[in-house]
């Protein structure tokens, strides 16, 4: 079989998407039933929701569990370079042959009925997980939580809610409290939950849901905490204090993500070595990732290249903080955003840290924000911005005046994926 085989099936699946996007679970339940309800045959599930940090947290939990010798399934979205990245079976990305067979089985069982791309591919992941032995299954929510296609496991081993902020209002609600209510939809009756520090209005909603479900909770600031001290990761809970190396992922927010992962590992009974491995062994591309040699970076061999896929105002704030941790050097951004995002909110935190910005439309994405609109928003915010046709053109323009530039490509995971493919 060839890679094009799975790509062809994925393309056919896109055609099944309803004309109007509606968040319901009916289509998912029907397809799961036709496939024998594989969601009931998964290894212990850790279900993770939140606006920011859920992917990094999942990657850290996986690093800790694998360091302890455990085999781990992991589901995440979106992918960056290849769809296979979404489905990790017992530690390894799903093979092309297995992916093709699973996708074809799900496509056939769906009988041509309407279903979203995310829904049917999530069902495919669940089917693959149910057929492969592992010690744990990590499921990352795609959108929201309550009506997300991953929310089909009645009794997970653990649920986690990472920081909630304003994003996807067209689907999740117009206030942080409403969005938190959707995220809290993954909480289950009497199932333990780990909750990171939240805005007050979000925490009020989450705690009310926990109380209603009689779900025991480990809440940051009440039962555990994690913070940076003199460059180290300090973690503390009712069992004691850990003094650990800093997370391998950059940024102050990664200390909180590491703390969340460590809380999960300690709850599951793992030792200090597993907790340290969660922070230090983690790999998670496009989260302030330093790009190495490749077709793109070779265009400017003396420049310093970074890639970040954060795409909302909260992500931009953490990006700005991370830039303050780097040695002082003019930073030139290449930015592409989706038209569903709060563009002004994204621009505001990064203004003091940017020398120039070149804006691009994201290749192949129907919902890309036009580069001219991104440039206009950046200019309004006070950034020296101009349009480029491609990332390659932007690199050439930047290094024409600053050959040793620090170049940060940012704004969207979809743009990040295009960059990783182009740089391979």
Helices and strands as residue ranges (DSSP letters): H 3-14, H 26-34, G 38-41, E 44-49, H 54-67, E 72-75, G 83-86, E 87-89, E 92-93, H 96-110, H 117-130, E 136-140, E 158-161, H 169-172, H 176-183, G 184-186, E 193-195, H 200-213, E 217-219, E 224-229, E 232-237, E 240-244, H 253-267, H 272-280, E 289-290, G 297-300, E 304-308, H 313-323, E 331-335, H 343-350, G 351-353, E 356-359, H 371-381, E 385-387, H 391-401, E 406-410, H 413-423
